[in-house]
Amino acid sequence: MLTIKYIREHRDEVVQRLAVKHFAEAENAIAQLIDLDDRRRAAQQQLDACLAEQNATAKAIGQLMASGRTEEANAAKQQTADLKERSKRLAAELDELEQVQKQHLMQVPNLPHASVPLGRTAADNVVVRQGGTVPALRPDALPHWELAKRHDIIDFELGVKLTGAGFPVYKGKGAKLQRALINFFLDENVAAGYREVMPPHMVNQDSAYGTGQLPDKEGQMYHVPLDGFYLIPTAEVPVTNIFRDVVLPAAQLPVRLTAYTPCFRREAGSYGKDVRGLNRLHQFDKVEIVQVQHPDRSYAALDEMVDHVESILQKLELPYRIVRLCGGDMSFTSALTYDFEVYSAAQERWLEVSSVSNFESYQANRMMLRFKEDGDKRTQLAHTLNGSSLALPRVLAALLENNQTPEGIRIPEVLRPFCGFDTI
């Protein structure tokens, strides 16, 4: 979340930059936050003054008693009792104002980076670069859901029986290929300097608030009310929250972590032909990369993460493009996001397989993730970044469709040591 200090010092700039994200209530929200902060400051001043008077009066009591002025000392005692009650009321008022201010701050999205394109929808995103070769398929080429049925490697109907739509069952070589992709992605990330972790698949409310899923995406997460847990929509949530309420020595930066987890998303309101098969699921597998960075190096780190994800897609021999998201298509918490899309030849469309984002200090401020330079008593907010490296469903869809031949589905050479076969 943004800091009230930054909002106060850059009020006009904040309103203008929030307009790039089409945050309709920007001007009113910022005005309300500054008004709340004025009231909070006034309450703090009153409390400080009351406590100072209370301490001075308490000291005077001893002197009055020592000099035999008992009546004045008793009056001072009553005054001290009254001041204590007033201090208690002012402290409660201040606490309430601070809580309200924090709730309002959490409703304000992150500021977009200066390079974020103007625009409202995905049609306004900017293609940064493109790579790979789109295969020329035979006229009778099949989409992946038909290929999966023909080769008995993914059973969508069985998933409906067991759970519901959006929960496929992977079978035989389909399951092995899924596992091969997970291992390949993790090995690539570890080789690039990321440390592997295996986090929980459910998080508490504090973790969901820390990375910004709450309150922005509450309706999109599966909730376990009895325990107050949320099924994770991405490994970003538990992995980044490892550093909640942590002060890191600057010498330990950057921290690079990678994790495989299943991901759970309600995807409410998603219907139609574009969500068939693996295109949009309620449960899917994803390998994530996360960095905690020094603010001076976070955008260089973002470029490195983009290059890393690109290298993986090149090894998979998939046609891809990288797009810089416009303000209207960005997430609530991101300052700058690059999406990776692979081309699905049988569906003749681009499928998003990764988002790589810099959140600057937005998540760190919510989590109180700080670092300290050697010899400096002050702490600073770190920058956080994350990216899909990679999300499996649409990568698998493109692999199946783009590599279909009359003899079967060709497995990219880089995956063969992981799955143990070269054809389905």
N, C-alpha and C positions, 0 to 999 in steps of 0.2 A: 504494500500500500504506500501511497505517497506520504511524505512527512508534512505536517502542518507548517513547519518552518519553511519548507520549499514553497508551499502554496502561498503563504503570506508574502514571501519575498519576490515571487514571480507570478502574481495573480493573473495578469493579462495573458502572459505566455501560456500558463496552464489551461486557461479557457480556450485559447486558440488551438493548442495542440490536441485537446480533447475533442474539438470539433472535427479533427481529421478522423477520429474513431466514431463520429456521428453520435456522440454522447449528448442526447437531446437536453438533458437537465444540467449541463455543465455550468452555466452562469449562475443559476439558482443554487446548485449544490455547493459551489465554491463560496458564494455569498453566505450561505447558511453555515458552512464550516468555519468561516472567519468570525461570524457572529457568535457561534458556540465557543470558539477559542477566546474571544474577548470576554465572554461571561466566565469561562474557566479561569482566565488570568485574574479577573476581578475577584472571584471566589478565593483563589490562591492568596491574593494580597490581603484580603480580609482575614483569612485563616492565619497567615503569618503574623499579622498585626495583633490578632487576638491571642495567639500563643506567646508572643513577645510580652504583651501586657500581663498575661497570666504568670509568666516566669518572674517578671519584675515584682508583681504583687506578692507572689509566694516568698521571694527573698525579703521583702519588706516586713513580712509577718514576724520573722525571727528577730529583726531589729526592734520592732515595736514591743514584742514580748520582753526582750532583754532590758528595755528602758522603762518597763512597767506600765506601758500604755495599753493595757489589756483591752479596753473597750474598742480602741482603734484597730487592734490586732484582730479582734473578733469580727469587726466590720470587713477587714481585709480578707479574712477567711471566707466570709459569705460572698465577697466579690470574686474570690478565686473559684468558688464553687459555681457561681453564675458563669464565669468565663469558660470553665471546663465544659459546661453544658452547651454554651454557644460554640465552642471549638468543635464539639462532637457534631453539632448540627451542620456547621460549615464544612467539616470533613466529609460528612455524608453527601452534602450538596455537591462538593467538588468531585467526589468519586462518581456520582451519577452523571455529572457533566462530562467527565473523562470517558465513561462508558458510552454515552450517547455520541460523543465526538468520534470515538473509535469505530462505532457502528456506521456512522456516516462516511468516515474515511474508507471503510471497506466497500462501500457502494460506488466508489469512484475508480474507474479503470486506470490502468497504467498509461503513462504518456507515450505516444508513438515516437520513434526515432525520426530525425529530420529526413531520412532517406525513404520513409514509408510513402508509397504512392497515394494520391488522392483517389477515392473511389468508394463505392458502396458494396459491390458484389464481387464474386470470383471472376466475373468478366473483366473487371478493372485491374486484376493482378498483372504484374509485369514479368514476362519470361526473361530470365537472366541468361540462361544458356541451355543448350540441348545436346544430347549425345546418344550414341547407339544407332542401330539401324532397324527401322520398322520392317518386320518380315512380310513377304508376299505370300499369303496363305491361299490354299486351294479354295475354289468356290464353295465346296461342301464343308469348310472348316466349322467347327462347333465351338460355342461358348463353354466356359469351364464347367458350368453346372451340368451340361450334357456329357462332357468328357468324363467328369467325375462319376456319373451314373454308368456310362459305358464300361469304364475300367474298374468300377466298384472300389473307388478310393476315398470318396466322401459321400456320406449318406445324410442328406438334408431331411428326408422324411422321418428317419429314425430319430433324429434330433428333435423334431416336432413331437414325436411320441414321448420321448424321455423328458423333455422340458418345454419346448415351444419353438416357434420360428426364431431363427437367428442363433441357434445352438447346434451346429453341425457335429456329426460324428465322423472322425477320420479313421480310415480302415486300411490295413495292409500296407502297401507301398505309399499310400497317402499319408498314413501316420508316420512312416519312416522318413518321408520327405519333409514333413513338418518338423520332426525332431532334428533332421539334418540342417535345416535352415536355422533353427535356434542355435545349434552348436556352431555353425559357420559364423553367424553374426557375433556370437559371444567371443569366439576365437579371434575374429578380426578386431573387435573392440579392445580385447586384452592386449593384442599385439601393438595396438596404437597407443597404449599407455593407460588404459582404463582398468581399474581394479574391480573384479567381479564381486557382487554381493547378492544374497538371496533374501529379500525382505518379506514381511508378512503380506498377505493378499487382502487384508482388511486393515483399516486405519480408524483411529478415533477422531472425534470432531476437531480437536486442536490441529491435527495433521491436515485435515481437509481444509481448514481455514488458512493454515500456514502457506499452502501453495496456491490458494485462490479458488479451489473448487467450490468452497462455501464462502459467501452465500450465492455466488453467481450461477453455479450449475447444480444446485441441490436437487432439482427435479430430474436430472440426468443420471444420478447415481443410485445404485441399489443400496437401501438402508436396512439395517438390522436394529429396529427400535429398542428391543428388549435389552440389548447390550450397548446401544449407542454407537455401533460400528458402521462403517461404510465400506462396501466392496470397492476396490481401487479401480478407477477408470484408466490408470496408467501407472507404471512403476515410478514415474516422476514423483508421485505423492509420497510414498514411504521413503524413497531414497533421498530426496531433498530434505525431508524432515529429520533425517539422521542428525542434521546440524541445527535443529531448532534449539534456541537458547544456548548456543555455543559461541565462545570467543576463540577463534583460531589464531595462532601466531602467523604473521604474514609469511614467514619462511615456509609454512606448510602449503601455501597456495601455489599453483592451483590444486584442488582436489578433483580427481576424475574417477567416476564410478560407472559401472555398467551392471544391468540386471535384466534377467528374463522373468516375466510374470505373465499369467493370464490377465486380461483386462475385461472389465464388466461395465457396459454402458446401456442405459435404457433406450437411448436413441428414439425418444418419444417423437411422434410425428413423422417418422421416416417411412414412406410408402412408395410404391410405384416400381417401374421397370429398372430404375437405376440402383435398386437395393437387392436385386436377385443374387442368388448364390452366395459367394463370399464378399460381395461388394459392400455389404453393411451388416454387421453381426452384433449381437448382444454380449457374446463372449468370444474373445479372440486372443491370440498370443502375440506378444510384442517384446522386443529387446530394446532397452532404452540406454541412452548415455546421458550422464548428468555431470556438470562441472560447477564447482564453486570457485570463482575467480576474483582476482584483484580488479577493481574498477578500471584501472588504467589499461588492462589487457583483455577485457571481456569481448570487445568487438573483433580483435585478432583471433581470439578463441572461437568465436562464432564462425569466422571464415574457415578455420581449421576443421571444425565440426562438419561444415557443409562439404568441404573437400573429402573428408573421411567417408561420409555417407555416399557421396558420388562415386568414390573408388569401389565401394561394395557393389553398387548397381552395375558398374562397368564389368566387374568380375562375374556377375550373374548374366552378362550379355543381354541386358534388358535395355530397350530404348527408353530414354528418360528425358525429363526437362525439369529445370529448377525455376520456381517462380517466387518473386518477392510479393508478399501479400499487401494489398491495399488496406487503408485504415478501416474500412467497413467490413473486411473479411478476417480481421485479426481477432485473436482471443482477448479476453478481458485483461489478462495479466501480462501480455507480451509487449515489448518495446519494438521488436523487429523479428519477423518470422519469414523463413524460407520454406516453402513446401516443395517436396519431390513428388513427381508424378511419373508413373510408367505407362507406356502405351499398350493397351489391350487390343491386339490385332483382330480377334474374333468379334469383340464388341465395338471396335472402331471408336474408342474413346480413351481419354487419359484418366488414370486412377491414382488418387493420392495415396502414397505409401509412407510418407514421413513428413513431420514438421520439425524444423530446427529453430529454436527461439532463444533470444536473449531477453531476460526479464529485468536486467539491470538490478537495482536494489529493491524492486517492488516486493518480491517474495521474501527477501532477506529482512525487510522492515516488519513484515507480518510475523516472521518467525524469530525475530531478534537474533539473526545470524550475523555475527560481527567478526572482525579481525583486528589485530593490534600489531603495529609496526614495532620492531625491536627498539626498546628504550623509550617508547612513547606510552604515556599513561592513557591516552585517549583511545577509544575504539571507533571503528568505522564500519559502515554496512558493506558487506560483500556483495558481489554480483552473482546471480545464478543463471545457468543456461541448461537447456536439455534438448534432446532430439530423439526421434524414433530411429533405431538403427538395427533392425527395421521392424515395421508392423507386418505381420505375416500374411493375412488373408489376401490382400490384393496383389502382393508380390507373388504368392502362389497362383492366383488366378491368371496373372500375366505369363508366368512360367509355363503353365499348362497350355494356355491358348497359343502362345507365340511359338512353342516348340512342338506342336502336333505335326505328325507326319503320317503317311499311309501305314508305316510299320509300327507306330506307337508314339508316345511322347518322349522326346529326347531330354535327358537330364543334362544341364550345363556341366561342363567338365569340372569346375571348381567344387561342385557339390557331390560328385561321385564318391570320393573317399569317405564322405560323411554318411551317405545313405547305402552304399554297397551295391548299387546297380546303375546302369547308364540309360535304361529305357523302361517306360511303363507301357 
